Amino acid sequence: HPGVHLFGGFNGQESALDERDLSLHETVLSGKNPADSLERVWHVVTGADGAVLDGFRIELGSAAGEAPHDNGGGLFLNGGSMIVANCVFDENNAAGDGGAIWANGGDLDVIDTQIAQSFAGGSGGGIWKSGGGLALVRTLADDGWQRASTGDGGFLYAVDTTTVITESRINGGHTSGYGWGVA
């Protein structure tokens, strides 16, 4: 929902946000169906304008629906601006674009976040962003397996987007198109 702030890293005894411990109390949002290990949701998180997602492990999303639901296995944000902080995106994929994150329009700030083992059948193995702005701050893509199989941008594909990358590391990525790391 617009404006909702979600925070992970709690054990249930805290009374303030600064008491959480992200490394000790991992909070996982998984796209895996516990009843069927082969079945997965299209988007683990559907973003919204003004939302904040902070302190989660987002894993095993598999965007395999009809367009646009073939995009963004971990996070799908269609319009609006959002902040993602202190998160790990792992083993997310999309038949279309943006294996871990797909964001169309608005601004997306990705802060202190790791993106690993992502795959997209189209462009942006890790992140696909169109329009608005994209800020990657202390973001890590470092497992050598960010891929876009047939499109551009092994890790990041950004089009018509003001992109700022600060104190981040993009190591690895593969694509049959342009930009093994960034396009």
Salt bridges, closest charged atoms under 4 A:
GLU26 OE2 - ARG57 NH1 3.65
ASP54 OD1 - ARG20 NH2 2.68
GLU59 OE1 - ARG57 NE 2.93
ASP90 OD2 - ARG57 NH2 2.62
ASP112 OD1 - ARG138 NE 2.60
ASP142 OD2 - ARG169 NH2 2.71
